[in-house]
Amino acid sequence: MDAANVSHAYTRVAKLYHSAQPIPQPTSTALRAGALDTVKRLTERLPRVVGEFDTWGVASTLWALSELKFYDKAVFDMLCSKGAQMATDMKPVDCMMLMTAFGRFGHYHPELLRYIPQVKLNAKMTRQNPITCSSLSLSLARRACPWGG
């Protein structure tokens, strides 16, 4: 399974789990257990393919893990480090997904976070969807993010 398939699988599992809510408790518990089992198997493959990830792969995988409330510090750091290496290639939608993940996890990766305002400024905010811009700005403000080096 290559990087594109791994990141896509994380996203599909998260969307499947999210779309099944709300459902009765026994079914919900079984669905969550199945989703977490799938995520654990994908996570075992992640170190072999993370080097091939693009910015969308990093952002969508972090978003999916946050949607599933699956936090593993080693996985978080590995994905964020890869994202920071490619930060100059990020798009505004990548930034929005990263900020959503950071908010759900309750913390952020300082090096990767520093690039988000730069990406937004370089994208000439007037051309972007106003909802995307305001959502990102609100997320940054809520996190009281440090901008300095």
WOKAPE-V122536 format. One record per pair of residues at least 12 apart in sequence whose ideal C-beta (glycine too) atoms are under 7 Angstrom apart, sorted by the first residue. I is the first residue (numbers start at 1). GAP is how many residues later the second one is. If there is no record, write none. Layout:
I;GAP  I;GAP
This chain:
1;44  2;47  2;50  3;46  3;49  3;50  3;54  4;53  6;36  6;39  6;40  6;43  7;46  7;50  7;53  7;54  9;33  10;29  10;32  10;51  10;54  10;55  11;49  11;53  13;22  13;25  13;26  13;51  13;55  14;50  14;53  14;54  17;14  17;18  17;51  18;49  35;33  36;34  39;29  39;31  43;29  43;32  46;29  47;31  50;28  50;29  50;32  53;29  54;32  55;28  55;31  55;34  55;35  55;36  55;39  56;38  58;21  58;24  58;25  59;35  59;38  59;39  60;37  61;18  62;17  62;35  62;36  62;39  63;34  63;37  63;38  66;34  66;35  66;38  66;39  71;34  76;29  80;29  80;32  83;29  84;25  84;27  84;28  87;25  87;28  90;25  90;29  92;27  92;28  92;31  92;36  92;40  93;39  95;21  95;24  95;25  95;41  96;36  96;39  96;40  98;14  98;18  99;17  99;37  99;40  99;41  102;41  103;36  103;40  108;35  113;32  117;30  120;16
